[in-house]
Amino acid sequence: MNKERLQQAANISRGLAIDAVHACSSGHLGLPLGAAEVGAVLFGEGLSYHPANPKWLNRDRFILSGGHGSMFLYSWLHLSGFDLPLDEVKNFRQLHSKTPGHPEYAETPGVEATTGPLGQGIGNAVGYAICGKMAAAKFNTADHQIFNYHVVALAGDGCFQEGISAEASSLAGHLKLDNLILIYDSNDVTLDAMAKVTQSEDTAKRYEAYGFEVFTIDGHDLDAVQSAFQAAKANDNGKPKLIIARTEIGRGIPEVAGTAAGHGEGGAKFAESARKGLGLPAETFFVSDEVKAYFAEHQKSLAKAYDAWNATYSAWRSANPTLTAELDAGVNQEVPADLIQQIPEFAADYADATRSAGGVVIQSIAKAMPMFFTGSADLFGSTKNYMKEAGDFGAENYAGRNLWFGIREHAMGAILNGAAYDGIFRPSGATFAVFADYCRPSIRLAALAKLPVVYIFTHDSVGVGEDGPTHQPVETCSGLRVIPGLDVFRPADPEETAGAFVAALQRTDGPTMLLLTRQKVPTLNQIPVAVRREGALNGAYIAKRESSDLQTILLATGSELSLALDAAEKLGEGTRVVSVPCMERFDRQPADYQSEILPPTCQQRIAIEAGVSGLWYKYVGLQGKVIGIDRFGISAPGGTVMKELGITADAVVAAAKSLSGR
């Protein structure tokens, strides 16, 4: 290790952060300055990566969980040769730059995750590490080892205080993810005050209790950082690793270093004196020729390792054509063109909950898509998404594709995101719909980052029944629908459920939420199977066409579609029923298709859904009516609750008659 050059690089990274934050009068200096020596060892010595191919399959994954310290990552990506020119560093936090305030996935080469809220990156790292174990178990052979990467996350006090990190770390220890390395930038400071105001725990002992191997070091001692990191990478002992790096926040700006004032941009006003104290010239955004030369040589060393791996990879591909096809399908996010045909049609007399139908559908998906995995937050028996022949993922079988998350919904969401970021496997996870709020930050980030995560959330309405209002979602479905980029499905019967699953898997530019019933629903045999399946793929379709001049359109979704069909029989020949399993997909259809389903000439419209009513007015207009539930539920059998709260066919009939004056 060239300590002199790496220390110089650490100080140059500090200078880049100071200059970038000073230039825009915005940003966070504490982490980039405090963890600079950690960055020097990681990017200048310890991590395995290839800047010319940021998505190299066997690269070490580095995740900055404390995303507010984004200039840490940008400075090291620039210095280590990623496609992040100095001009982009100078454009920190500016419009359309590759250096946004928080690192954004797919915006900047080398950024592995969008980690806005603190703690998310730890959950993402666990997801990455799970995929690393899964990939090694599935694809490595006795002759060729193509996957042995490590996952490294840098996090601060805020990340470790957030509950999501405890959930994710506990699971990581249980799963013995020894390819996971967490680095704790431990500087005794949070944003508002010194950390002692809000914490007094022994983090090392807590993580040892989780099953981690813990190292505590001086985070400014290059030898100590290197020694701990090398030991963490080398020791595959069944324990994830935590390196507690004791650092001084804002180091390099004496006026704020070691204080809460060093967290944000407060120290930037001392830029000139700080550069001088760090041994840097007056020139802003300075990078020395010596540091450039060091990283140029380091890139050559990294390239040799990359070339050696490529030779092994080529030999593996030649020797393993079936595995190669599966890996390519995963990386390219391929879905069988005939997936919907591979799902057998349900019997005409099938009568069960859509969660049960989903449990049938997922067995076909498991066979058709070997890179698909699923998990549940201690609810496999209720969410019905267990894949019967796929095995359980765990320390005894990393090739298993059923992941038992335990009662850890928040971590489940972030872990699924990490798996989607990794991009080799296709993740899905399940819980009850009412617990979506425990997962919401991760769901929002999946939508923001356009991750193809599939959520299988059951117990979707007050039809849950006896568990009462705490477990009866009324606002949840609409609350999810307002997240930009999230598709939300409420299929009405088994065949719509099949179509919804296929739609979710065909989508590769964002997440999909499948909301399924606990209560049994009828199989709507009066609608052809192909119409129901294709209709789900389109988001909305005509479930019952009028047989005379169109007078009334009834819109419904999920378990309420059968009520709309019953109401239509009572209202007569001029009534059309439109099933809307997914508003978002329907809204993306061409205008001609939308007009065909909802002709503008017919303004007498009624919608019914067992949930809050507000979003349905975009379809029925202010002159239409919505049969919904704009209050919390009640404890009683599901059918009784529906009737008590007015979710009935008779209520639809009455609304239609009131509109027509009959």
JOHU-V970136 format. One record per residue. N is the residue number from 0. RES is the residue in three letters. SS is DSSP state (H for helix, E for strand, - for the rest). PHI is phi in radians with two decimals (999 if undefined). PSI is psi as a letter, one per 30 degrees, with the letter a starting at -180 (999 if undefined). Layout:
n;res;ss;phi;psi
N;RES;SS;PHI;PSI
N;RES;SS;PHI;PSI
This chain:
n;res;ss;phi;psi
0;MET;-;999;k
1;ASN;-;-1.57;i
2;LYS;H;-1.10;e
3;GLU;H;-1.06;e
4;ARG;H;-1.23;e
5;LEU;H;-1.21;e
6;GLN;H;-1.17;e
7;GLN;H;-1.09;e
8;ALA;H;-1.10;e
9;ALA;H;-1.06;e
10;ASN;H;-1.21;e
11;ILE;H;-1.16;e
12;SER;H;-1.11;e
13;ARG;H;-1.09;e
14;GLY;H;-1.09;e
15;LEU;H;-1.07;e
16;ALA;H;-1.13;e
17;ILE;H;-1.05;e
18;ASP;H;-1.18;e
19;ALA;H;-1.16;e
20;VAL;H;-1.20;e
21;HIS;H;-1.12;e
22;ALA;H;-1.13;e
23;CYS;H;-1.87;g
24;SER;-;0.93;h
25;SER;-;-2.81;k
26;GLY;-;2.32;a
27;HIS;-;-2.26;j
28;LEU;-;-1.65;f
29;GLY;H;-0.95;e
30;LEU;H;-1.20;e
31;PRO;H;-0.99;e
32;LEU;H;-1.38;e
33;GLY;H;-1.24;e
34;ALA;-;-1.83;g
35;ALA;H;-1.06;e
36;GLU;H;-1.18;e
37;VAL;H;-1.06;e
38;GLY;H;-1.08;e
39;ALA;H;-1.08;e
40;VAL;H;-1.22;e
41;LEU;H;-1.11;e
42;PHE;H;-1.48;f
43;GLY;H;-1.73;f
44;GLU;H;-2.65;e
45;GLY;H;-1.65;e
46;LEU;-;-1.33;k
47;SER;-;-1.77;j
48;TYR;-;-2.71;l
49;HIS;-;-2.47;j
50;PRO;H;-0.96;e
51;ALA;H;-1.28;f
52;ASN;H;-2.40;i
53;PRO;-;-1.06;f
54;LYS;-;-1.82;g
55;TRP;-;-0.81;k
56;LEU;-;-1.05;e
57;ASN;-;-1.87;g
58;ARG;-;-1.19;l
59;ASP;-;-1.23;k
60;ARG;E;-1.61;k
61;PHE;E;-1.97;k
62;ILE;E;-2.13;k
63;LEU;E;-1.60;j
64;SER;-;-1.21;e
65;GLY;-;-1.40;i
66;GLY;H;-1.07;f
67;HIS;H;-1.09;f
68;GLY;H;-1.51;h
69;SER;H;-1.03;f
70;MET;H;-1.15;f
71;PHE;H;-1.00;e
72;LEU;H;-1.20;e
73;TYR;H;-1.10;e
74;SER;H;-1.14;e
75;TRP;H;-1.32;e
76;LEU;H;-1.12;e
77;HIS;H;-1.13;e
78;LEU;H;-1.12;e
79;SER;-;-1.56;g
80;GLY;-;1.78;g
81;PHE;-;-1.22;l
82;ASP;-;-1.31;i
83;LEU;-;-2.40;i
84;PRO;-;-1.07;l
85;LEU;H;-1.05;e
86;ASP;H;-1.08;e
87;GLU;H;-1.23;e
88;VAL;H;-1.11;e
89;LYS;H;-1.16;f
90;ASN;-;-1.61;g
91;PHE;-;-0.84;k
92;ARG;-;1.17;g
93;GLN;-;-1.75;l
94;LEU;-;-1.01;k
95;HIS;-;1.12;g
96;SER;-;-1.41;l
97;LYS;-;-1.56;g
98;THR;-;-2.22;i
99;PRO;-;-1.18;l
100;GLY;-;-0.97;e
101;HIS;-;-2.04;k
102;PRO;-;-1.02;k
103;GLU;-;-2.10;k
104;TYR;-;-1.03;k
105;ALA;-;1.28;g
106;GLU;-;-1.70;e
107;THR;-;-2.34;k
108;PRO;-;-1.00;k
109;GLY;-;1.71;f
110;VAL;-;-1.49;j
111;GLU;-;-1.62;f
112;ALA;-;-2.84;k
113;THR;-;-1.51;j
114;THR;-;-2.05;i
115;GLY;-;-1.35;d
116;PRO;-;-1.07;k
117;LEU;-;-1.08;k
118;GLY;-;1.62;f
119;GLN;H;-1.01;e
120;GLY;H;-1.10;e
121;ILE;H;-1.16;e
122;GLY;H;-1.10;e
123;ASN;H;-1.04;e
124;ALA;H;-1.11;e
125;VAL;H;-1.12;e
126;GLY;H;-1.08;e
127;TYR;H;-1.03;e
128;ALA;H;-1.16;e
129;ILE;H;-1.04;e
130;CYS;H;-1.15;e
131;GLY;H;-1.08;e
132;LYS;H;-1.16;e
133;MET;H;-1.09;e
134;ALA;H;-1.15;e
135;ALA;H;-1.10;e
136;ALA;H;-1.17;e
137;LYS;H;-1.44;e
138;PHE;H;-1.89;f
139;ASN;-;-1.16;k
140;THR;-;-2.15;l
141;ALA;-;-1.07;f
142;ASP;-;-1.63;f
143;HIS;-;-2.45;j
144;GLN;-;-1.80;j
145;ILE;-;-1.86;f
146;PHE;-;-2.19;j
147;ASN;-;-2.68;h
148;TYR;-;-1.34;l
149;HIS;-;-1.97;l
150;VAL;E;-2.04;k
151;VAL;E;-2.11;k
152;ALA;E;-2.21;k
153;LEU;E;-1.78;k
154;ALA;E;-2.43;l
155;GLY;E;-2.03;a
156;ASP;H;-0.97;e
157;GLY;H;-1.08;e
158;CYS;H;-1.10;e
159;PHE;H;-1.36;f
160;GLN;H;-1.37;e
161;GLU;-;-1.09;k
162;GLY;H;-1.08;f
163;ILE;H;-1.05;e
164;SER;H;-1.20;e
165;ALA;H;-1.16;e
166;GLU;H;-1.03;e
167;ALA;H;-1.17;e
168;SER;H;-1.18;e
169;SER;H;-1.04;e
170;LEU;H;-1.18;e
171;ALA;H;-1.05;e
172;GLY;H;-1.12;e
173;HIS;H;-1.10;e
174;LEU;H;-1.43;f
175;LYS;-;1.02;h
176;LEU;-;-1.42;i
177;ASP;-;-1.37;g
178;ASN;-;-1.61;g
179;LEU;E;-1.81;k
180;ILE;E;-2.23;j
181;LEU;E;-1.71;k
182;ILE;E;-2.01;k
183;TYR;E;-1.71;j
184;ASP;E;-1.33;i
185;SER;E;-1.65;j
186;ASN;-;-2.11;g
187;ASP;-;1.15;g
188;VAL;E;-2.35;k
189;THR;-;-2.02;a
190;LEU;-;-1.09;e
191;ASP;-;-1.40;e
192;ALA;-;-2.80;l
193;MET;E;-1.13;k
194;ALA;H;-1.07;f
195;LYS;H;-1.10;f
196;VAL;H;-1.18;f
197;THR;-;-2.18;f
198;GLN;-;-2.59;k
199;SER;-;-2.55;g
200;GLU;-;-1.32;l
201;ASP;-;-1.73;j
202;THR;H;-1.10;e
203;ALA;H;-1.06;e
204;LYS;H;-1.17;e
205;ARG;H;-1.07;e
206;TYR;H;-1.28;e
207;GLU;H;-1.09;e
208;ALA;H;-1.15;e
209;TYR;H;-1.22;f
210;GLY;-;1.88;g
211;PHE;-;-1.51;l
212;GLU;E;-1.60;k
213;VAL;E;-2.04;k
214;PHE;E;-2.05;k
215;THR;E;-2.08;k
216;ILE;E;-2.41;l
217;ASP;E;-1.41;j
218;GLY;-;-1.23;f
219;HIS;-;-1.80;f
220;ASP;-;-1.67;j
221;LEU;H;-1.02;e
222;ASP;H;-1.10;e
223;ALA;H;-1.16;e
224;VAL;H;-1.11;e
225;GLN;H;-1.09;e
226;SER;H;-1.08;e
227;ALA;H;-1.16;e
228;PHE;H;-1.20;e
229;GLN;H;-1.08;e
230;ALA;H;-1.14;e
231;ALA;H;-1.13;e
232;LYS;H;-1.30;e
233;ALA;H;-1.41;f
234;ASN;-;-1.73;j
235;ASP;-;-1.52;i
236;ASN;-;-1.92;g
237;GLY;-;1.42;g
238;LYS;-;-2.16;k
239;PRO;-;-1.10;l
240;LYS;E;-2.03;k
241;LEU;E;-2.16;k
242;ILE;E;-1.82;j
243;ILE;E;-1.55;j
244;ALA;E;-1.71;j
245;ARG;E;-1.33;j
246;THR;-;-2.29;l
247;GLU;-;-1.88;j
248;ILE;-;-1.09;k
249;GLY;-;1.18;g
250;ARG;-;-1.02;k
251;GLY;-;1.94;f
252;ILE;-;-2.15;i
253;PRO;-;-0.96;f
254;GLU;-;-1.14;f
255;VAL;-;-2.23;f
256;ALA;-;-0.96;k
257;GLY;-;1.37;g
258;THR;-;-2.20;l
259;ALA;H;-1.07;f
260;ALA;H;-1.15;f
261;GLY;H;-1.41;f
262;HIS;-;-1.18;e
263;GLY;-;-1.74;b
264;GLU;-;-1.62;g
265;GLY;H;-0.99;e
266;GLY;H;-1.43;f
267;ALA;H;-1.09;f
268;LYS;H;-1.18;f
269;PHE;H;-1.72;g
270;ALA;H;-0.95;e
271;GLU;H;-1.12;e
272;SER;H;-1.23;e
273;ALA;H;-1.14;e
274;ARG;H;-1.02;e
275;LYS;H;-1.11;e
276;GLY;H;-1.15;f
277;LEU;-;-1.49;f
278;GLY;-;1.38;g
279;LEU;-;-1.76;l
280;PRO;-;-1.29;l
281;ALA;-;-1.17;f
282;GLU;-;-1.01;k
283;THR;-;-1.43;l
284;PHE;-;0.91;h
285;PHE;-;-1.47;k
286;VAL;-;-2.30;k
287;SER;-;-1.27;l
288;ASP;H;-1.10;e
289;GLU;H;-1.12;e
290;VAL;H;-1.23;e
291;LYS;H;-1.03;e
292;ALA;H;-1.15;e
293;TYR;H;-1.04;e
294;PHE;H;-1.28;f
295;ALA;H;-1.11;e
296;GLU;H;-1.18;e
297;HIS;H;-1.10;e
298;GLN;H;-1.07;e
299;LYS;H;-1.11;e
300;SER;H;-1.13;e
301;LEU;H;-1.10;e
302;ALA;H;-1.12;e
303;LYS;H;-1.10;e
304;ALA;H;-1.13;e
305;TYR;H;-1.12;e
306;ASP;H;-1.13;e
307;ALA;H;-1.12;e
308;TRP;H;-1.10;e
309;ASN;H;-1.05;e
310;ALA;H;-1.13;e
311;THR;H;-1.11;e
312;TYR;H;-1.11;e
313;SER;H;-1.10;e
314;ALA;H;-1.14;e
315;TRP;H;-1.05;e
316;ARG;H;-1.07;e
317;SER;H;-1.15;e
318;ALA;H;-1.48;f
319;ASN;-;-2.35;i
320;PRO;H;-1.10;e
321;THR;H;-1.19;e
322;LEU;H;-1.10;e
323;THR;H;-1.04;e
324;ALA;H;-1.09;e
325;GLU;H;-1.19;e
326;LEU;H;-1.12;e
327;ASP;H;-1.05;e
328;ALA;H;-1.08;e
329;GLY;H;-1.18;e
330;VAL;H;-1.10;e
331;ASN;-;-1.53;g
332;GLN;-;0.92;h
333;GLU;-;-1.38;k
334;VAL;-;-2.19;k
335;PRO;-;-0.94;k
336;ALA;-;-1.06;f
337;ASP;-;-1.81;g
338;LEU;-;-0.95;e
339;ILE;-;-1.17;f
340;GLN;-;-1.32;f
341;GLN;-;-1.34;f
342;ILE;-;-1.67;j
343;PRO;-;-1.04;k
344;GLU;-;-1.17;k
345;PHE;-;-1.42;k
346;ALA;-;-1.11;k
347;ALA;-;-1.07;f
348;ASP;-;-1.67;g
349;TYR;-;-1.14;k
350;ALA;-;-2.53;j
351;ASP;E;-2.67;l
352;ALA;-;-1.19;l
353;THR;H;-1.18;f
354;ARG;H;-1.11;e
355;SER;H;-1.21;e
356;ALA;H;-1.07;e
357;GLY;H;-1.06;e
358;GLY;H;-1.12;f
359;VAL;H;-1.32;e
360;VAL;H;-1.03;e
361;ILE;H;-1.18;f
362;GLN;H;-1.18;e
363;SER;H;-1.19;e
364;ILE;H;-1.12;e
365;ALA;H;-1.02;e
366;LYS;H;-1.35;e
367;ALA;H;-1.37;f
368;MET;-;-2.26;i
369;PRO;-;-1.14;f
370;MET;-;-1.65;g
371;PHE;E;-1.58;k
372;PHE;E;-2.31;l
373;THR;E;-2.45;l
374;GLY;E;-2.69;l
375;SER;E;-2.58;k
376;ALA;-;-1.48;i
377;ASP;-;1.13;h
378;LEU;-;-2.38;g
379;PHE;H;-0.90;e
380;GLY;H;-1.14;f
381;SER;H;-1.80;e
382;THR;H;-1.46;f
383;LYS;-;1.13;g
384;ASN;-;-1.76;g
385;TYR;-;-1.25;k
386;MET;-;-1.63;j
387;LYS;-;-1.15;f
388;GLU;-;-2.00;g
389;ALA;-;-1.81;f
390;GLY;-;1.34;l
391;ASP;E;-1.75;k
392;PHE;-;-1.30;k
393;GLY;E;3.10;l
394;ALA;-;-1.03;f
395;GLU;-;-1.53;f
396;ASN;E;-2.76;i
397;TYR;-;-1.28;f
398;ALA;-;-1.53;f
399;GLY;-;-1.13;l
400;ARG;-;-2.04;g
401;ASN;E;-1.88;j
402;LEU;E;-1.90;j
403;TRP;E;-1.55;j
404;PHE;-;-1.40;f
405;GLY;-;1.25;a
406;ILE;-;-1.42;i
407;ARG;-;-2.46;i
408;GLU;H;-1.08;e
409;HIS;H;-1.10;e
410;ALA;H;-1.13;e
411;MET;H;-0.96;e
412;GLY;H;-1.05;e
413;ALA;H;-1.22;e
414;ILE;H;-1.17;e
415;LEU;H;-1.05;e
416;ASN;H;-1.07;e
417;GLY;H;-1.03;e
418;ALA;H;-1.13;e
419;ALA;H;-1.19;e
420;TYR;H;-1.04;e
421;ASP;H;-1.05;e
422;GLY;-;1.42;g
423;ILE;-;-1.68;e
424;PHE;-;-1.90;l
425;ARG;E;-1.84;j
426;PRO;E;-1.65;k
427;SER;E;-2.53;l
428;GLY;E;-2.63;l
429;ALA;E;-2.39;k
430;THR;E;-2.88;a
431;PHE;E;-1.38;k
432;ALA;H;-1.01;e
433;VAL;H;-1.14;f
434;PHE;H;-1.57;g
435;ALA;H;-0.99;e
436;ASP;H;-1.18;f
437;TYR;H;-1.21;f
438;CYS;H;-1.78;f
439;ARG;H;-0.97;e
440;PRO;H;-1.01;e
441;SER;H;-1.26;e
442;ILE;H;-1.10;e
443;ARG;H;-1.06;e
444;LEU;H;-1.19;e
445;ALA;H;-1.07;e
446;ALA;H;-1.19;e
447;LEU;H;-1.08;e
448;ALA;-;-1.55;g
449;LYS;-;1.04;h
450;LEU;-;-1.61;k
451;PRO;-;-1.44;i
452;VAL;-;-1.55;k
453;VAL;E;-1.98;k
454;TYR;E;-1.85;k
455;ILE;E;-2.04;i
456;PHE;E;-1.88;k
457;THR;E;-1.92;a
458;HIS;-;1.03;h
459;ASP;-;-1.50;f
460;SER;-;-2.74;a
461;VAL;H;-1.12;f
462;GLY;H;-1.07;f
463;VAL;H;-0.95;e
464;GLY;-;1.50;c
465;GLU;-;-1.05;f
466;ASP;-;-1.15;f
467;GLY;-;1.51;a
468;PRO;H;-1.09;f
469;THR;H;-1.14;f
470;HIS;H;-2.01;g
471;GLN;-;-1.86;j
472;PRO;-;-1.22;k
473;VAL;-;-2.06;e
474;GLU;-;-1.65;f
475;THR;H;-1.09;e
476;CYS;H;-1.06;e
477;SER;H;-1.15;e
478;GLY;H;-1.09;e
479;LEU;H;-1.34;e
480;ARG;H;-1.08;f
481;VAL;-;-1.46;f
482;ILE;-;-1.35;j
483;PRO;-;-1.03;k
484;GLY;-;1.54;f
485;LEU;-;-1.77;k
486;ASP;E;-1.51;k
487;VAL;E;-2.09;j
488;PHE;E;-1.90;k
489;ARG;-;-2.19;i
490;PRO;-;-1.26;l
491;ALA;-;-1.58;f
492;ASP;-;-2.69;a
493;PRO;H;-1.03;e
494;GLU;H;-1.28;e
495;GLU;H;-1.10;e
496;THR;H;-1.10;e
497;ALA;H;-1.05;e
498;GLY;H;-1.10;e
499;ALA;H;-1.15;e
500;PHE;H;-1.07;e
501;VAL;H;-1.14;e
502;ALA;H;-1.03;e
503;ALA;H;-1.09;e
504;LEU;H;-1.35;e
505;GLN;H;-1.24;f
506;ARG;-;-1.42;k
507;THR;-;-2.04;g
508;ASP;-;-1.98;g
509;GLY;-;2.89;l
510;PRO;-;-1.49;l
511;THR;E;-2.31;k
512;MET;E;-1.85;k
513;LEU;E;-1.82;j
514;LEU;E;-1.81;j
515;LEU;E;-2.09;l
516;THR;-;-1.44;l
517;ARG;-;-1.53;e
518;GLN;-;-1.39;l
519;LYS;-;-1.17;k
520;VAL;E;-2.25;l
521;PRO;-;-1.27;l
522;THR;-;-1.46;k
523;LEU;-;-1.54;i
524;ASN;-;-1.15;f
525;GLN;-;-1.19;f
526;ILE;-;-1.87;k
527;PRO;-;-0.96;k
528;VAL;H;-0.97;e
529;ALA;H;-1.09;e
530;VAL;H;-1.16;e
531;ARG;H;-1.15;e
532;ARG;H;-1.19;e
533;GLU;H;-1.15;e
534;GLY;H;-1.07;e
535;ALA;H;-1.10;e
536;LEU;H;-1.06;e
537;ASN;H;-1.51;f
538;GLY;-;1.63;e
539;ALA;-;-2.79;l
540;TYR;E;-2.83;l
541;ILE;E;-1.46;j
542;ALA;E;-1.48;e
543;LYS;E;-2.53;k
544;ARG;-;-1.61;k
545;GLU;-;-1.10;k
546;SER;-;-1.89;g
547;SER;-;-2.50;a
548;ASP;-;-0.96;k
549;LEU;-;-1.19;k
550;GLN;-;-2.05;e
551;THR;E;-2.44;k
552;ILE;E;-2.01;k
553;LEU;E;-1.84;k
554;LEU;E;-1.96;k
555;ALA;E;-2.68;l
556;THR;-;-2.54;l
557;GLY;H;1.00;b
558;SER;H;-1.10;f
559;GLU;H;-1.45;f
560;LEU;H;-1.10;e
561;SER;H;-1.09;e
562;LEU;H;-1.19;e
563;ALA;H;-1.13;e
564;LEU;H;-1.14;e
565;ASP;H;-1.11;e
566;ALA;H;-1.12;e
567;ALA;H;-1.09;e
568;GLU;H;-1.08;e
569;LYS;H;-1.39;f
570;LEU;H;-1.46;f
571;GLY;-;1.88;a
572;GLU;-;-1.19;f
573;GLY;-;-1.56;g
574;THR;E;-1.87;k
575;ARG;E;-1.88;k
576;VAL;E;-1.99;k
577;VAL;E;-2.00;k
578;SER;E;-1.53;k
579;VAL;-;-2.18;i
580;PRO;-;-1.16;f
581;CYS;-;-2.58;j
582;MET;H;-1.00;e
583;GLU;H;-1.13;e
584;ARG;H;-1.19;e
585;PHE;H;-1.11;e
586;ASP;H;-1.19;f
587;ARG;-;-1.58;f
588;GLN;-;-1.25;l
589;PRO;-;-1.00;l
590;ALA;H;-1.00;e
591;ASP;H;-1.09;e
592;TYR;H;-1.16;e
593;GLN;H;-1.06;e
594;SER;H;-1.20;e
595;GLU;H;-1.16;e
596;ILE;H;-1.34;e
597;LEU;-;-2.17;i
598;PRO;-;-1.02;k
599;PRO;-;-1.03;f
600;THR;-;-1.24;f
601;CYS;-;-1.84;j
602;GLN;-;-1.79;f
603;GLN;-;-1.51;j
604;ARG;E;-2.28;k
605;ILE;E;-2.31;k
606;ALA;E;-1.97;k
607;ILE;E;-2.36;k
608;GLU;-;-2.68;k
609;ALA;-;-1.40;i
610;GLY;-;-2.97;a
611;VAL;-;-1.06;k
612;SER;-;-1.61;f
613;GLY;H;-0.93;e
614;LEU;H;-1.20;f
615;TRP;H;-1.28;f
616;TYR;H;-1.20;f
617;LYS;H;-1.18;f
618;TYR;H;-1.75;e
619;VAL;H;-1.62;f
620;GLY;-;1.30;l
621;LEU;-;-1.16;f
622;GLN;-;-1.49;f
623;GLY;-;-1.57;a
624;LYS;E;-2.30;l
625;VAL;E;-2.18;k
626;ILE;E;-1.63;j
627;GLY;-;-2.49;a
628;ILE;-;-2.28;j
629;ASP;-;-1.79;h
630;ARG;-;-2.79;l
631;PHE;-;-1.40;l
632;GLY;-;-1.42;a
633;ILE;-;-2.47;l
634;SER;-;-1.57;j
635;ALA;-;-3.06;l
636;PRO;-;-0.96;k
637;GLY;H;-0.94;e
638;GLY;H;-1.09;e
639;THR;H;-1.13;e
640;VAL;H;-1.09;e
641;MET;H;-0.99;e
642;LYS;H;-1.15;e
643;GLU;H;-1.08;e
644;LEU;-;-1.65;g
645;GLY;-;1.47;g
646;ILE;-;-1.63;i
647;THR;-;-2.45;l
648;ALA;H;-1.13;e
649;ASP;H;-1.09;e
650;ALA;H;-1.15;e
651;VAL;H;-1.18;e
652;VAL;H;-1.05;e
653;ALA;H;-1.09;e
654;ALA;H;-1.13;e
655;ALA;H;-1.12;e
656;LYS;H;-1.16;e
657;SER;H;-1.19;e
658;LEU;H;-1.27;e
659;SER;H;-1.56;f
660;GLY;-;1.44;g
661;ARG;-;-1.37;999
